[in-house]
Amino acid sequence: MPVVPPQSFPMKQKRAWHIVTAGIGVVLAGVELLRLGRGDTVGWVTIACGLVLVTWFGQPAWRRAPMVWFDDRGLWARMPGFGPLSWQDIERVRFVRVYGKAFLVVDRVPSLRAAKPPSSIARAYARSAEANDLAVPLDNLEAAPDRVAAVVDLAHRHALGRA
């Protein structure tokens, strides 16, 4: 049986433009404050905040950093509280759409779920997806959400010998 090749799913580049545009606007506001001579400290702090918006939050899109990826060892997602999960630690993977938003729901095995509860951010995503354990938002990825979920599910089944 052929192996499911490792895959990654990056964020849509256009998604970052909202963040980058806001960050540039904040930087320009800081420059204007400095130009007008109204609070040097406030101007520099404003510029710094704008640069953080541009570099930190826009970076995954223009670097083409994967937001969800997997290989033969397991599944990863670029979000707090969702570290690497080996395929054996995952009980079930499924796609859900709740109130128009798409999620990849990952149910870990009960022993791991009890030993390592999800972070508050991961819990919030799970509540949004009406899931019990972990959920990853899929709407801002370049690939279609249902395709991402189907490929991850196939890789999971293949890794466990169920494909």
LINZICOR-V383258 format. One record per backbone hydrogen bond with DSSP energy under -1.0 kcal/mol. NH is the residue of the N-H (numbers start at 1). CO is the residue of the C=O. Records with the same first field share a line. If there is no record, write none. Layout:
NH: CO / CO
This chain:
7: 70
9: 68
12: 140
20: 16
21: 17
22: 18
23: 19
24: 20
25: 21
26: 22
27: 23
28: 24
29: 25
30: 26
31: 27
32: 28
33: 29
34: 30
35: 31
36: 32
38: 33
43: 39
44: 40
45: 41
46: 42
47: 43
48: 44
49: 45
50: 46
51: 47
52: 48
53: 49
54: 50
55: 51
56: 52
62: 58
63: 59
65: 60
67: 9
68: 9
69: 76
70: 7
71: 74
75: 85
76: 69
78: 67
79: 77
82: 79
85: 75
87: 73
89: 86
90: 87
91: 107
92: 107
94: 105
96: 103
98: 101
101: 98
103: 96
104: 136
105: 94
106: 134
107: 92
109: 89
113: 109
114: 110
115: 111
116: 112
123: 119
124: 120
125: 121
126: 122
127: 123
128: 124
129: 125
130: 127
131: 126
134: 106
136: 104
138: 102
141: 138
142: 10
148: 144
149: 145
150: 146
151: 147
152: 148
153: 149
154: 150
155: 151
156: 152
157: 153
158: 154
159: 155
160: 156
161: 158
162: 157
